[in-house]
Amino acid sequence: PVVRALLMFNQGGTMTLEDTFPLEGPYRTTGAGIWKRTSGRKYTYINMHYSFDPGKTFTGIVKIRSSITLSKDSNSFTEKGTVEVTDPNGNVVFTGCFDGTAYRLKF
């Protein structure tokens, strides 16, 4: 499926993420994570958020890991990553991979 996402990379290596991951509803926290430069225009990040059911019961953790290649003009990037969903006991209930393209938000 197509997953729409907003990623905000902050100076110093922190980040936030909001997305439309289809295996969960609207009952979730904002994703928080860290990123680092690995070489040249290449970066990596890990991000996670918590999921809840409509009764506000904790249902699991979604972890996203990705490798990014920044464009030469720094206004877009491509990425290849993985998604792992665990239940409250830490058991993996879903894994998947993804490719993405992102564009810098501009005025």
C-alpha positions, 0 to 999 in steps of 0.5 A: 500500500501507499503510505503517506508520511511527514518526516522532520529531521532536526539538527543534532540527530533527532526526528519526528514522523507522522504516517498513514501506516495501514495496520493501525488506526488513529490511536497512536503516538507521534513517531520519535527517532534518531538519524545520522550521516553515514557517508557523503549524501547517505543517512540512516534513521530509526523511528518508533511509535506506540499503538493503542486500540480505541479503548486506549489499551496499549497494543504494540510498538512500530519500529521503522529503520531506513537508509536514505540517499539525499539528492544533490540539491538537498531538496529530496531523498530516496529511501529503503527501509524496514517496518517491524511491529511488536505486541506488548510482550515484544513478540514480532507480529509483522515485518515488511520493507518499503521504498520511498521518495520524499520532497522538502516542504517549501514556501 
